[in-house]
């Protein structure tokens, strides 16, 4: 992936079917069919960290927080719904991030679109 985390994240998100990007709360965000958010960029908006927030399947947030609390966090506002926060100002495995983004998409996309990833 490129050195710019936003461009890397953008490439991953926009590669998914019927995905659009627009600003939401002043930050880039990606939507399925221009309606349901699945990933939001967080460029020091709520704290001093670079990160993104994403939808996550049940149990994933808790599992990744327990496994690597230096890389993952519970984001404000949406964390109680199971969303996952991923720090981008620490070394990350972009293959793993690609899977996290794909899982976020599957979590909110209609079944027909989610099935296209299989």
C-alpha positions, 0 to 999 in steps of 0.5 A: 500500500501507499505511504498515505493511509487515507489513499490506501484506505480509499483504494480498499473501500472504493474497490468494493461493489456500489461504494461511494465516498463523501464527507461525513462529519468533516471526514471522508467516509464510505457508503454502500449504495450511498446510504449505509456507512461502513468505514469512516476516516478519523484524522485527529477529529476526536483525539490526537490519533489517526485512525478509521472506524468501521462496522464489524461483525458481532464479537470482532471488536472485543476479540481484536481489542483483547488481542492488540489494544495498541492497534485497535480501539472502541470508537466513540459514538458507534463503539457501543454498536460493535464498531471497531476503531483501527489506529493508522499511526502505528505499523499495520498489516494492510492485508489484515486491514483489507479483510477488516474493510471487507468484513465492514462492508459485508456487515452493512451491505445487502446480501446480494452485494455482500455475496459478490465478495465470496 
